[in-house]
């Protein structure tokens, strides 16, 4: 970058570098917003210590994960859990993108974050112009819907982007009506079906019945399935996600490495499998 360039032209050149590297890394949805709106309200986590000094910008990228294979009959996992754990698959790609940016602009720092982030990632992505915020708290992208993981890179490079005020969804009420636990919007999350499938220990009879009705061993997609902004969502997963594994069986509990549900351990998953096994045996 020439020393005589103004701030505007330097910012444009940095954006072009980011565009090139993001597309090279397989991203088709990405954007930038100022770091300032988050500076005084970072989420409490150890990762906050990694924020570079003098942070100026947040670069957001989306990892679409939904594929046509997930729509086949017999799926017993939430769609996000059908692909390799995105912390691993997406983390590698995001780390490589941050490294590429650092090589292209060596005088600046580029620090990647994925899920375990001090940045409110949904809000950041919305400020980057990547969609609206649904009543279920998820980002809704115009092409990929809510079927995306979000990553961000915080940098001390000043991209001079004003960003956008986060916009809310049309508030049609479909997600609230479809929520099995009646948790939306902003309700009591104790009945959240996804949370129940992840809860340790024994479930009550009422909780077990809720899991049976939900039909999934892990997670819940109810609010996303009814969202009108998801109706035209395309199935174009990021290249880091290979063929989905849509069904968990007892044999699958032997090796949980690389699975989105692996952190919870086999016992909770075995309990959930038993719940559905009993349903089949009793015909309930």
Secondary structure as GFF3:
##gff-version 3
##sequence-region A 1 284
A	DSSP	alpha_helix	7	24	.	.	.	ID=ss1
A	DSSP	beta_strand	30	34	.	.	.	ID=ss2
A	DSSP	three_ten_helix	36	38	.	.	.	ID=ss3
A	DSSP	three_ten_helix	46	50	.	.	.	ID=ss4
A	DSSP	beta_strand	57	64	.	.	.	ID=ss5
A	DSSP	three_ten_helix	68	71	.	.	.	ID=ss6
A	DSSP	three_ten_helix	79	82	.	.	.	ID=ss7
A	DSSP	alpha_helix	86	104	.	.	.	ID=ss8
A	DSSP	beta_strand	110	114	.	.	.	ID=ss9
A	DSSP	alpha_helix	121	127	.	.	.	ID=ss10
A	DSSP	beta_strand	132	133	.	.	.	ID=ss11
A	DSSP	beta_strand	139	140	.	.	.	ID=ss12
A	DSSP	beta_strand	148	155	.	.	.	ID=ss13
A	DSSP	alpha_helix	174	178	.	.	.	ID=ss14
A	DSSP	three_ten_helix	189	191	.	.	.	ID=ss15
A	DSSP	alpha_helix	193	198	.	.	.	ID=ss16
A	DSSP	alpha_helix	205	214	.	.	.	ID=ss17
A	DSSP	alpha_helix	222	226	.	.	.	ID=ss18
A	DSSP	three_ten_helix	228	230	.	.	.	ID=ss19
A	DSSP	three_ten_helix	250	254	.	.	.	ID=ss20
A	DSSP	three_ten_helix	262	264	.	.	.	ID=ss21
A	DSSP	alpha_helix	266	282	.	.	.	ID=ss22
###
